[in-house]
Amino acid sequence: MRPQEINLHSKSRMLELVYENDLRHELSCEYLRVFSPSAEVRGHGPGQEVLQLNKEQVSITDVQPVGHYAIKLVFDDGHDSGIYDWNLLYELGINQERNWLDYLNRLEQVGHQRVSTA
């Protein structure tokens, strides 16, 4: 589902996606960075995923359209190779709570503690 609006809130480091019927997803820059669709994050096949660490303070510096089907997000840590198509963004929004808990559990399993962003 294609969002009707895409708003980057730099201060809060949130990307807001507004869909029809006023459905909104607010996705943090950290969340979008650690769930990037890039090969750097997802690998080139099952089991090749790379757990992203120390992304608590990452910000998006640019949102670039990719045709009529996606956006490219440019992060201030230099990551810019993920193409986020409309379906992926919608799924990231719908599954945000489950995905985030899974991410936190994976961090805990490797003994990594997130730095407070407050």
C-alpha positions, -999 to +999 in steps of 0.1 A: +000+000+000+015+033-010+016+060+016-001+093+008+024+113+028+059+106+040+072+130+067+107+129+082+108+143+117+145+150+122+144+161+158+125+130+170+142+108+144+109+094+132+096+087+097+058+092+096+039+073+069+003+084+063-021+061+044-057+064+033-083+064+061-058+083+083-038+052+091-004+063+103+029+045+111+057+063+129+089+043+124+121+053+142+153+058+122+169+031+143+141+006+135+143+014+098+181+011+099+182-023+116+155-037+093+170-023+061+163-044+031+200-041+020+223-071+015+245-055+042+218-062+067+198-091+053+227-109+036+223-127+003+202-156+016+186-171+047+209-173+077+232-146+064+215-117+083+238-094+101+226-081+135+230-043+136+245-029+167+249+007+181+222+023+158+203+040+187+214+075+176+212+070+138+193+096+118+179+097+083+195+126+063+176+121+031+146+104+017+148+098-021+121+086-044+128+054-064+104+054-093+068+051-082+073+021-060+098+028-033+121+052-014+158+051-006+167+062+029+201+078+035+214+074+071+240+095+088+261+064+095+268+062+057+242+034+050+223+042+019+219+009+000+184-002+011+154+004-012+122+004+009+093-005-014+058+004-004+049-031+006+080-034+029+072-001+046+036-011+052+047-044+066+073-028+088+046-005+102+020-033+107+046-056+123+066-030+142+059-042+177+067-079+169+098-070+149+111-046+176+107-072+203+125-098+182+153-073+176+157-066+213+157-103+221+184-109+195+205-081+211+200-097+245+211-131+232+245-117+220+249-097+253+245-063+237+229-035+257+214-006+238+225+029+248+198+051+261+185+076+236+168+099+262 
